[in-house]
Amino acid sequence: MNIVITGALGHIGSFLLRGLPSEFENINIIAIDSLVTQRYFSLFNLPKNGKFRFIEADITELDVSGILKLKC
């Protein structure tokens, strides 16, 4: 299962990054954030039971048509 989290390093996004892998097996999380908030620490020590891919981008300027097809 692929899940895209926009604003992945914000309060809700970082909560989802850590919580979703324990709720779903074989989860691939594509995390998108512009890094404006500079919450880099949210990318460290992510759960081992999930696969993650980080994309630094502003969601309003990103071509999202192929995002769900990406591999983690």
PDB file with SEQRES, HELIX, SHEET and CRYST1 records, atoms N, CA, C and O in Angstrom:
SEQRES   1 A   72  MET ASN ILE VAL ILE THR GLY ALA LEU GLY HIS ILE GLY          
SEQRES   2 A   72  SER PHE LEU LEU ARG GLY LEU PRO SER GLU PHE GLU ASN          
SEQRES   3 A   72  ILE ASN ILE ILE ALA ILE ASP SER LEU VAL THR GLN ARG          
SEQRES   4 A   72  TYR PHE SER LEU PHE ASN LEU PRO LYS ASN GLY LYS PHE          
SEQRES   5 A   72  ARG PHE ILE GLU ALA ASP ILE THR GLU LEU ASP VAL SER          
SEQRES   6 A   72  GLY ILE LEU LYS LEU LYS CYS                                  
HELIX    1 AA1 HIS A   11  GLU A   23  1                                  13    
HELIX    2 AA2 TYR A   40  LEU A   43  5                                   4    
HELIX    3 AA3 ILE A   59  GLU A   61  5                                   3    
HELIX    4 AA4 ILE A   67  LYS A   69  5                                   3    
SHEET    1 AA1 3 ASN A   2  THR A   6  0                                        
SHEET    2 AA1 3 ASN A  28  ASP A  33  1                                        
SHEET    3 AA1 3 LYS A  51  GLU A  56  1                                        
CRYST1    1.000    1.000    1.000  90.00  90.00  90.00 P 1           1          
ATOM      1  N   MET A   1       0.837  -1.162   0.000  1.00  0.00           N  
ATOM      2  CA  MET A   1       0.000   0.000   0.000  1.00  0.00           C  
ATOM      3  C   MET A   1       0.891   1.238   0.000  1.00  0.00           C  
ATOM      4  O   MET A   1       1.835   1.335   0.784  1.00  0.00           O  
ATOM      5  N   ASN A   2       0.584   2.176  -0.883  1.00  0.00           N  
ATOM      6  CA  ASN A   2       1.283   3.455  -0.925  1.00  0.00           C  
ATOM      7  C   ASN A   2       0.430   4.526  -0.271  1.00  0.00           C  
ATOM      8  O   ASN A   2      -0.769   4.629  -0.528  1.00  0.00           O  
ATOM      9  N   ILE A   3       1.062   5.317   0.573  1.00  0.00           N  
ATOM     10  CA  ILE A   3       0.394   6.449   1.204  1.00  0.00           C  
ATOM     11  C   ILE A   3       1.271   7.674   1.007  1.00  0.00           C  
ATOM     12  O   ILE A   3       2.483   7.618   1.218  1.00  0.00           O  
ATOM     13  N   VAL A   4       0.660   8.777   0.603  1.00  0.00           N  
ATOM     14  CA  VAL A   4       1.368  10.048   0.442  1.00  0.00           C  
ATOM     15  C   VAL A   4       0.967  10.951   1.598  1.00  0.00           C  
ATOM     16  O   VAL A   4      -0.218  11.136   1.874  1.00  0.00           O  
ATOM     17  N   ILE A   5       1.973  11.513   2.273  1.00  0.00           N  
ATOM     18  CA  ILE A   5       1.735  12.461   3.348  1.00  0.00           C  
ATOM     19  C   ILE A   5       2.309  13.802   2.915  1.00  0.00           C  
ATOM     20  O   ILE A   5       3.519  13.939   2.735  1.00  0.00           O  
ATOM     21  N   THR A   6       1.438  14.787   2.750  1.00  0.00           N  
ATOM     22  CA  THR A   6       1.914  16.132   2.435  1.00  0.00           C  
ATOM     23  C   THR A   6       2.054  16.888   3.748  1.00  0.00           C  
ATOM     24  O   THR A   6       1.302  16.657   4.694  1.00  0.00           O  
ATOM     25  N   GLY A   7       3.018  17.785   3.795  1.00  0.00           N  
ATOM     26  CA  GLY A   7       3.306  18.456   5.062  1.00  0.00           C  
ATOM     27  C   GLY A   7       3.835  17.437   6.060  1.00  0.00           C  
ATOM     28  O   GLY A   7       3.503  17.484   7.245  1.00  0.00           O  
ATOM     29  N   ALA A   8       4.654  16.524   5.578  1.00  0.00           N  
ATOM     30  CA  ALA A   8       5.077  15.356   6.353  1.00  0.00           C  
ATOM     31  C   ALA A   8       5.907  15.682   7.588  1.00  0.00           C  
ATOM     32  O   ALA A   8       6.000  14.857   8.497  1.00  0.00           O  
ATOM     33  N   LEU A   9       6.506  16.853   7.641  1.00  0.00           N  
ATOM     34  CA  LEU A   9       7.346  17.174   8.790  1.00  0.00           C  
ATOM     35  C   LEU A   9       6.650  18.082   9.792  1.00  0.00           C  
ATOM     36  O   LEU A   9       7.251  18.484  10.788  1.00  0.00           O  
ATOM     37  N   GLY A  10       5.391  18.407   9.535  1.00  0.00           N  
ATOM     38  CA  GLY A  10       4.604  19.184  10.483  1.00  0.00           C  
ATOM     39  C   GLY A  10       4.133  18.300  11.632  1.00  0.00           C  
ATOM     40  O   GLY A  10       4.506  17.130  11.710  1.00  0.00           O  
ATOM     41  N   HIS A  11       3.326  18.849  12.510  1.00  0.00           N  
ATOM     42  CA  HIS A  11       2.877  18.109  13.685  1.00  0.00           C  
ATOM     43  C   HIS A  11       2.067  16.870  13.309  1.00  0.00           C  
ATOM     44  O   HIS A  11       2.359  15.772  13.783  1.00  0.00           O  
ATOM     45  N   ILE A  12       1.068  17.035  12.476  1.00  0.00           N  
ATOM     46  CA  ILE A  12       0.218  15.898  12.095  1.00  0.00           C  
ATOM     47  C   ILE A  12       0.978  14.948  11.173  1.00  0.00           C  
ATOM     48  O   ILE A  12       0.903  13.730  11.338  1.00  0.00           O  
ATOM     49  N   GLY A  13       1.708  15.501  10.203  1.00  0.00           N  
ATOM     50  CA  GLY A  13       2.461  14.664   9.271  1.00  0.00           C  
ATOM     51  C   GLY A  13       3.486  13.791   9.962  1.00  0.00           C  
ATOM     52  O   GLY A  13       3.596  12.607   9.643  1.00  0.00           O  
ATOM     53  N   SER A  14       4.242  14.345  10.905  1.00  0.00           N  
ATOM     54  CA  SER A  14       5.255  13.550  11.595  1.00  0.00           C  
ATOM     55  C   SER A  14       4.609  12.494  12.491  1.00  0.00           C  
ATOM     56  O   SER A  14       5.180  11.421  12.688  1.00  0.00           O  
ATOM     57  N   PHE A  15       3.427  12.783  13.033  1.00  0.00           N  
ATOM     58  CA  PHE A  15       2.679  11.788  13.803  1.00  0.00           C  
ATOM     59  C   PHE A  15       2.275  10.621  12.895  1.00  0.00           C  
ATOM     60  O   PHE A  15       2.380   9.459  13.288  1.00  0.00           O  
ATOM     61  N   LEU A  16       1.817  10.935  11.695  1.00  0.00           N  
ATOM     62  CA  LEU A  16       1.441   9.892  10.742  1.00  0.00           C  
ATOM     63  C   LEU A  16       2.648   9.076  10.282  1.00  0.00           C  
ATOM     64  O   LEU A  16       2.548   7.859  10.125  1.00  0.00           O  
ATOM     65  N   LEU A  17       3.786   9.734  10.065  1.00  0.00           N  
ATOM     66  CA  LEU A  17       5.009   9.019   9.668  1.00  0.00           C  
ATOM     67  C   LEU A  17       5.362   7.923  10.666  1.00  0.00           C  
ATOM     68  O   LEU A  17       5.798   6.839  10.279  1.00  0.00           O  
ATOM     69  N   ARG A  18       5.176   8.200  11.915  1.00  0.00           N  
ATOM     70  CA  ARG A  18       5.538   7.250  12.972  1.00  0.00           C  
ATOM     71  C   ARG A  18       4.424   6.256  13.289  1.00  0.00           C  
ATOM     72  O   ARG A  18       4.705   5.130  13.700  1.00  0.00           O  
ATOM     73  N   GLY A  19       3.185   6.648  13.109  1.00  0.00           N  
ATOM     74  CA  GLY A  19       2.079   5.793  13.513  1.00  0.00           C  
ATOM     75  C   GLY A  19       1.556   4.832  12.458  1.00  0.00           C  
ATOM     76  O   GLY A  19       1.140   3.722  12.788  1.00  0.00           O  
ATOM     77  N   LEU A  20       1.569   5.240  11.198  1.00  0.00           N  
ATOM     78  CA  LEU A  20       0.987   4.410  10.154  1.00  0.00           C  
ATOM     79  C   LEU A  20       1.667   3.050   9.966  1.00  0.00           C  
ATOM     80  O   LEU A  20       0.966   2.065   9.736  1.00  0.00           O  
ATOM     81  N   PRO A  21       2.988   2.948  10.052  1.00  0.00           N  
ATOM     82  CA  PRO A  21       3.614   1.626   9.868  1.00  0.00           C  
ATOM     83  C   PRO A  21       3.155   0.575  10.877  1.00  0.00           C  
ATOM     84  O   PRO A  21       3.179  -0.615  10.563  1.00  0.00           O  
ATOM     85  N   SER A  22       2.747   0.968  12.055  1.00  0.00           N  
ATOM     86  CA  SER A  22       2.276  -0.012  13.025  1.00  0.00           C  
ATOM     87  C   SER A  22       0.823  -0.424  12.755  1.00  0.00           C  
ATOM     88  O   SER A  22       0.355  -1.427  13.293  1.00  0.00           O  
ATOM     89  N   GLU A  23       0.120   0.335  11.936  1.00  0.00           N  
ATOM     90  CA  GLU A  23      -1.277   0.034  11.617  1.00  0.00           C  
ATOM     91  C   GLU A  23      -1.455  -0.763  10.327  1.00  0.00           C  
ATOM     92  O   GLU A  23      -2.470  -1.438  10.152  1.00  0.00           O  
ATOM     93  N   PHE A  24      -0.473  -0.692   9.422  1.00  0.00           N  
ATOM     94  CA  PHE A  24      -0.588  -1.341   8.114  1.00  0.00           C  
ATOM     95  C   PHE A  24       0.675  -2.143   7.805  1.00  0.00           C  
ATOM     96  O   PHE A  24       1.787  -1.682   8.062  1.00  0.00           O  
ATOM     97  N   GLU A  25       0.498  -3.345   7.254  1.00  0.00           N  
ATOM     98  CA  GLU A  25       1.640  -4.150   6.818  1.00  0.00           C  
ATOM     99  C   GLU A  25       2.043  -3.725   5.409  1.00  0.00           C  
ATOM    100  O   GLU A  25       1.212  -3.261   4.629  1.00  0.00           O  
ATOM    101  N   ASN A  26       3.308  -3.886   5.099  1.00  0.00           N  
ATOM    102  CA  ASN A  26       3.839  -3.594   3.763  1.00  0.00           C  
ATOM    103  C   ASN A  26       3.468  -2.190   3.280  1.00  0.00           C  
ATOM    104  O   ASN A  26       3.017  -2.012   2.148  1.00  0.00           O  
ATOM    105  N   ILE A  27       3.659  -1.218   4.134  1.00  0.00           N  
ATOM    106  CA  ILE A  27       3.302   0.158   3.799  1.00  0.00           C  
ATOM    107  C   ILE A  27       4.503   0.894   3.200  1.00  0.00           C  
ATOM    108  O   ILE A  27       5.628   0.782   3.687  1.00  0.00           O  
ATOM    109  N   ASN A  28       4.238   1.638   2.147  1.00  0.00           N  
ATOM    110  CA  ASN A  28       5.225   2.517   1.526  1.00  0.00           C  
ATOM    111  C   ASN A  28       4.725   3.941   1.727  1.00  0.00           C  
ATOM    112  O   ASN A  28       3.645   4.298   1.256  1.00  0.00           O  
ATOM    113  N   ILE A  29       5.504   4.745   2.421  1.00  0.00           N  
ATOM    114  CA  ILE A  29       5.090   6.117   2.705  1.00  0.00           C  
ATOM    115  C   ILE A  29       5.956   7.079   1.897  1.00  0.00           C  
ATOM    116  O   ILE A  29       7.184   7.066   1.985  1.00  0.00           O  
ATOM    117  N   ILE A  30       5.287   7.905   1.114  1.00  0.00           N  
ATOM    118  CA  ILE A  30       5.954   8.960   0.365  1.00  0.00           C  
ATOM    119  C   ILE A  30       5.664  10.254   1.107  1.00  0.00           C  
ATOM    120  O   ILE A  30       4.526  10.722   1.146  1.00  0.00           O  
ATOM    121  N   ALA A  31       6.702  10.822   1.691  1.00  0.00           N  
ATOM    122  CA  ALA A  31       6.573  12.018   2.514  1.00  0.00           C  
ATOM    123  C   ALA A  31       6.987  13.236   1.694  1.00  0.00           C  
ATOM    124  O   ALA A  31       8.085  13.276   1.140  1.00  0.00           O  
ATOM    125  N   ILE A  32       6.117  14.211   1.622  1.00  0.00           N  
ATOM    126  CA  ILE A  32       6.387  15.440   0.864  1.00  0.00           C  
ATOM    127  C   ILE A  32       6.348  16.619   1.827  1.00  0.00           C  
ATOM    128  O   ILE A  32       5.395  16.785   2.588  1.00  0.00           O  
ATOM    129  N   ASP A  33       7.398  17.435   1.783  1.00  0.00           N  
ATOM    130  CA  ASP A  33       7.446  18.634   2.621  1.00  0.00           C  
ATOM    131  C   ASP A  33       8.384  19.643   1.969  1.00  0.00           C  
ATOM    132  O   ASP A  33       9.348  19.270   1.300  1.00  0.00           O  
ATOM    133  N   SER A  34       8.094  20.916   2.171  1.00  0.00           N  
ATOM    134  CA  SER A  34       8.915  21.976   1.571  1.00  0.00           C  
ATOM    135  C   SER A  34      10.090  22.371   2.460  1.00  0.00           C  
ATOM    136  O   SER A  34      10.940  23.155   2.037  1.00  0.00           O  
ATOM    137  N   LEU A  35      10.157  21.850   3.674  1.00  0.00           N  
ATOM    138  CA  LEU A  35      11.207  22.146   4.652  1.00  0.00           C  
ATOM    139  C   LEU A  35      11.191  23.593   5.131  1.00  0.00           C  
ATOM    140  O   LEU A  35      12.184  24.071   5.681  1.00  0.00           O  
ATOM    141  N   VAL A  36      10.089  24.289   4.932  1.00  0.00           N  
ATOM    142  CA  VAL A  36       9.975  25.663   5.401  1.00  0.00           C  
ATOM    143  C   VAL A  36      10.067  25.723   6.920  1.00  0.00           C  
ATOM    144  O   VAL A  36      10.663  26.650   7.468  1.00  0.00           O  
ATOM    145  N   THR A  37       9.485  24.745   7.604  1.00  0.00           N  
ATOM    146  CA  THR A  37       9.481  24.749   9.067  1.00  0.00           C  
ATOM    147  C   THR A  37      10.797  24.272   9.668  1.00  0.00           C  
ATOM    148  O   THR A  37      11.019  24.421  10.870  1.00  0.00           O  
ATOM    149  N   GLN A  38      11.665  23.704   8.851  1.00  0.00           N  
ATOM    150  CA  GLN A  38      12.982  23.210   9.282  1.00  0.00           C  
ATOM    151  C   GLN A  38      12.880  22.173  10.398  1.00  0.00           C  
ATOM    152  O   GLN A  38      13.693  22.167  11.322  1.00  0.00           O  
ATOM    153  N   ARG A  39      11.884  21.301  10.310  1.00  0.00           N  
ATOM    154  CA  ARG A  39      11.722  20.225  11.290  1.00  0.00           C  
ATOM    155  C   ARG A  39      12.395  18.953  10.771  1.00  0.00           C  
ATOM    156  O   ARG A  39      11.754  17.907  10.665  1.00  0.00           O  
ATOM    157  N   TYR A  40      13.672  19.042  10.451  1.00  0.00           N  
ATOM    158  CA  TYR A  40      14.420  17.921   9.885  1.00  0.00           C  
ATOM    159  C   TYR A  40      14.430  16.703  10.805  1.00  0.00           C  
ATOM    160  O   TYR A  40      14.470  15.565  10.338  1.00  0.00           O  
ATOM    161  N   PHE A  41      14.394  16.945  12.096  1.00  0.00           N  
ATOM    162  CA  PHE A  41      14.494  15.846  13.054  1.00  0.00           C  
ATOM    163  C   PHE A  41      13.363  14.839  12.892  1.00  0.00           C  
ATOM    164  O   PHE A  41      13.494  13.702  13.346  1.00  0.00           O  
ATOM    165  N   SER A  42      12.271  15.214  12.268  1.00  0.00           N  
ATOM    166  CA  SER A  42      11.160  14.287  12.050  1.00  0.00           C  
ATOM    167  C   SER A  42      11.527  13.164  11.083  1.00  0.00           C  
ATOM    168  O   SER A  42      10.822  12.157  11.009  1.00  0.00           O  
ATOM    169  N   LEU A  43      12.622  13.328  10.343  1.00  0.00           N  
ATOM    170  CA  LEU A  43      13.059  12.298   9.393  1.00  0.00           C  
ATOM    171  C   LEU A  43      13.974  11.253  10.031  1.00  0.00           C  
ATOM    172  O   LEU A  43      14.307  10.255   9.392  1.00  0.00           O  
ATOM    173  N   PHE A  44      14.379  11.466  11.264  1.00  0.00           N  
ATOM    174  CA  PHE A  44      15.297  10.541  11.923  1.00  0.00           C  
ATOM    175  C   PHE A  44      14.547   9.507  12.754  1.00  0.00           C  
ATOM    176  O   PHE A  44      13.461   9.773  13.270  1.00  0.00           O  
ATOM    177  N   ASN A  45      15.140   8.335  12.872  1.00  0.00           N  
ATOM    178  CA  ASN A  45      14.592   7.247  13.696  1.00  0.00           C  
ATOM    179  C   ASN A  45      13.161   6.875  13.329  1.00  0.00           C  
ATOM    180  O   ASN A  45      12.308   6.703  14.200  1.00  0.00           O  
ATOM    181  N   LEU A  46      12.913   6.755  12.041  1.00  0.00           N  
ATOM    182  CA  LEU A  46      11.591   6.327  11.585  1.00  0.00           C  
ATOM    183  C   LEU A  46      11.417   4.834  11.856  1.00  0.00           C  
ATOM    184  O   LEU A  46      12.410   4.112  11.939  1.00  0.00           O  
ATOM    185  N   PRO A  47      10.187   4.358  11.995  1.00  0.00           N  
ATOM    186  CA  PRO A  47       9.942   2.949  12.289  1.00  0.00           C  
ATOM    187  C   PRO A  47      10.567   2.021  11.244  1.00  0.00           C  
ATOM    188  O   PRO A  47      10.562   2.323  10.051  1.00  0.00           O  
ATOM    189  N   LYS A  48      11.093   0.912  11.700  1.00  0.00           N  
ATOM    190  CA  LYS A  48      11.761  -0.060  10.819  1.00  0.00           C  
ATOM    191  C   LYS A  48      10.766  -0.853   9.973  1.00  0.00           C  
ATOM    192  O   LYS A  48      11.146  -1.402   8.939  1.00  0.00           O  
ATOM    193  N   ASN A  49       9.516  -0.923  10.387  1.00  0.00           N  
ATOM    194  CA  ASN A  49       8.548  -1.749   9.676  1.00  0.00           C  
ATOM    195  C   ASN A  49       7.815  -1.001   8.550  1.00  0.00           C  
ATOM    196  O   ASN A  49       6.775  -1.464   8.080  1.00  0.00           O  
ATOM    197  N   GLY A  50       8.342   0.132   8.122  1.00  0.00           N  
ATOM    198  CA  GLY A  50       7.781   0.875   6.996  1.00  0.00           C  
ATOM    199  C   GLY A  50       8.877   1.241   6.014  1.00  0.00           C  
ATOM    200  O   GLY A  50      10.052   1.294   6.375  1.00  0.00           O  
ATOM    201  N   LYS A  51       8.493   1.493   4.779  1.00  0.00           N  
ATOM    202  CA  LYS A  51       9.434   1.978   3.766  1.00  0.00           C  
ATOM    203  C   LYS A  51       9.079   3.433   3.491  1.00  0.00           C  
ATOM    204  O   LYS A  51       7.910   3.784   3.331  1.00  0.00           O  
ATOM    205  N   PHE A  52      10.100   4.261   3.441  1.00  0.00           N  
ATOM    206  CA  PHE A  52       9.886   5.697   3.324  1.00  0.00           C  
ATOM    207  C   PHE A  52      10.657   6.280   2.149  1.00  0.00           C  
ATOM    208  O   PHE A  52      11.753   5.834   1.812  1.00  0.00           O  
ATOM    209  N   ARG A  53      10.058   7.278   1.543  1.00  0.00           N  
ATOM    210  CA  ARG A  53      10.729   8.077   0.522  1.00  0.00           C  
ATOM    211  C   ARG A  53      10.362   9.527   0.804  1.00  0.00           C  
ATOM    212  O   ARG A  53       9.190   9.850   0.999  1.00  0.00           O  
ATOM    213  N   PHE A  54      11.373  10.405   0.826  1.00  0.00           N  
ATOM    214  CA  PHE A  54      11.133  11.806   1.112  1.00  0.00           C  
ATOM    215  C   PHE A  54      11.323  12.627  -0.154  1.00  0.00           C  
ATOM    216  O   PHE A  54      12.302  12.446  -0.879  1.00  0.00           O  
ATOM    217  N   ILE A  55      10.390  13.525  -0.416  1.00  0.00           N  
ATOM    218  CA  ILE A  55      10.477  14.442  -1.550  1.00  0.00           C  
ATOM    219  C   ILE A  55      10.402  15.856  -1.008  1.00  0.00           C  
ATOM    220  O   ILE A  55       9.411  16.241  -0.388  1.00  0.00           O  
ATOM    221  N   GLU A  56      11.450  16.626  -1.242  1.00  0.00           N  
ATOM    222  CA  GLU A  56      11.437  18.031  -0.838  1.00  0.00           C  
ATOM    223  C   GLU A  56      10.788  18.834  -1.953  1.00  0.00           C  
ATOM    224  O   GLU A  56      11.354  18.989  -3.035  1.00  0.00           O  
ATOM    225  N   ALA A  57       9.590  19.343  -1.675  1.00  0.00           N  
ATOM    226  CA  ALA A  57       8.858  20.102  -2.688  1.00  0.00           C  
ATOM    227  C   ALA A  57       7.710  20.850  -2.035  1.00  0.00           C  
ATOM    228  O   ALA A  57       7.225  20.480  -0.965  1.00  0.00           O  
ATOM    229  N   ASP A  58       7.293  21.904  -2.701  1.00  0.00           N  
ATOM    230  CA  ASP A  58       6.080  22.627  -2.327  1.00  0.00           C  
ATOM    231  C   ASP A  58       4.937  21.948  -3.081  1.00  0.00           C  
ATOM    232  O   ASP A  58       4.950  21.898  -4.311  1.00  0.00           O  
ATOM    233  N   ILE A  59       3.972  21.439  -2.368  1.00  0.00           N  
ATOM    234  CA  ILE A  59       2.895  20.662  -2.977  1.00  0.00           C  
ATOM    235  C   ILE A  59       2.112  21.474  -4.002  1.00  0.00           C  
ATOM    236  O   ILE A  59       1.521  20.901  -4.919  1.00  0.00           O  
ATOM    237  N   THR A  60       2.096  22.792  -3.864  1.00  0.00           N  
ATOM    238  CA  THR A  60       1.363  23.633  -4.817  1.00  0.00           C  
ATOM    239  C   THR A  60       2.102  23.752  -6.151  1.00  0.00           C  
ATOM    240  O   THR A  60       1.522  24.190  -7.145  1.00  0.00           O  
ATOM    241  N   GLU A  61       3.387  23.361  -6.175  1.00  0.00           N  
ATOM    242  CA  GLU A  61       4.182  23.458  -7.397  1.00  0.00           C  
ATOM    243  C   GLU A  61       4.621  22.098  -7.919  1.00  0.00           C  
ATOM    244  O   GLU A  61       5.385  22.027  -8.882  1.00  0.00           O  
ATOM    245  N   LEU A  62       4.158  21.025  -7.308  1.00  0.00           N  
ATOM    246  CA  LEU A  62       4.597  19.672  -7.638  1.00  0.00           C  
ATOM    247  C   LEU A  62       3.626  19.000  -8.602  1.00  0.00           C  
ATOM    248  O   LEU A  62       2.411  19.108  -8.442  1.00  0.00           O  
ATOM    249  N   ASP A  63       4.165  18.305  -9.605  1.00  0.00           N  
ATOM    250  CA  ASP A  63       3.340  17.492 -10.495  1.00  0.00           C  
ATOM    251  C   ASP A  63       3.081  16.166  -9.783  1.00  0.00           C  
ATOM    252  O   ASP A  63       3.966  15.313  -9.716  1.00  0.00           O  
ATOM    253  N   VAL A  64       1.893  15.992  -9.260  1.00  0.00           N  
ATOM    254  CA  VAL A  64       1.586  14.829  -8.420  1.00  0.00           C  
ATOM    255  C   VAL A  64       1.056  13.633  -9.208  1.00  0.00           C  
ATOM    256  O   VAL A  64       0.723  12.609  -8.610  1.00  0.00           O  
ATOM    257  N   SER A  65       0.972  13.735 -10.510  1.00  0.00           N  
ATOM    258  CA  SER A  65       0.358  12.672 -11.302  1.00  0.00           C  
ATOM    259  C   SER A  65       1.066  11.324 -11.160  1.00  0.00           C  
ATOM    260  O   SER A  65       0.411  10.284 -11.229  1.00  0.00           O  
ATOM    261  N   GLY A  66       2.361  11.315 -10.966  1.00  0.00           N  
ATOM    262  CA  GLY A  66       3.081  10.050 -10.873  1.00  0.00           C  
ATOM    263  C   GLY A  66       3.546   9.687  -9.481  1.00  0.00           C  
ATOM    264  O   GLY A  66       4.247   8.689  -9.315  1.00  0.00           O  
ATOM    265  N   ILE A  67       3.185  10.456  -8.481  1.00  0.00           N  
ATOM    266  CA  ILE A  67       3.683  10.248  -7.128  1.00  0.00           C  
ATOM    267  C   ILE A  67       3.318   8.870  -6.583  1.00  0.00           C  
ATOM    268  O   ILE A  67       4.167   8.205  -5.989  1.00  0.00           O  
ATOM    269  N   LEU A  68       2.082   8.429  -6.770  1.00  0.00           N  
ATOM    270  CA  LEU A  68       1.666   7.145  -6.204  1.00  0.00           C  
ATOM    271  C   LEU A  68       2.328   5.949  -6.887  1.00  0.00           C  
ATOM    272  O   LEU A  68       2.297   4.840  -6.354  1.00  0.00           O  
ATOM    273  N   LYS A  69       2.919   6.158  -8.045  1.00  0.00           N  
ATOM    274  CA  LYS A  69       3.602   5.066  -8.747  1.00  0.00           C  
ATOM    275  C   LYS A  69       5.051   4.911  -8.308  1.00  0.00           C  
ATOM    276  O   LYS A  69       5.712   3.951  -8.705  1.00  0.00           O  
ATOM    277  N   LEU A  70       5.558   5.836  -7.494  1.00  0.00           N  
ATOM    278  CA  LEU A  70       6.938   5.784  -7.046  1.00  0.00           C  
ATOM    279  C   LEU A  70       7.182   4.605  -6.129  1.00  0.00           C  
ATOM    280  O   LEU A  70       6.282   4.177  -5.406  1.00  0.00           O  
ATOM    281  N   LYS A  71       8.379   4.084  -6.155  1.00  0.00           N  
ATOM    282  CA  LYS A  71       8.791   3.018  -5.252  1.00  0.00           C  
ATOM    283  C   LYS A  71       9.585   3.616  -4.108  1.00  0.00           C  
ATOM    284  O   LYS A  71      10.310   4.594  -4.287  1.00  0.00           O  
ATOM    285  N   CYS A  72       9.446   3.030  -2.946  1.00  0.00           N  
ATOM    286  CA  CYS A  72      10.194   3.493  -1.781  1.00  0.00           C  
ATOM    287  C   CYS A  72      11.485   2.720  -1.646  1.00  0.00           C  
ATOM    288  O   CYS A  72      12.258   2.965  -0.720  1.00  0.00           O  
TER     289      CYS A  72                                                      
END                                                                             
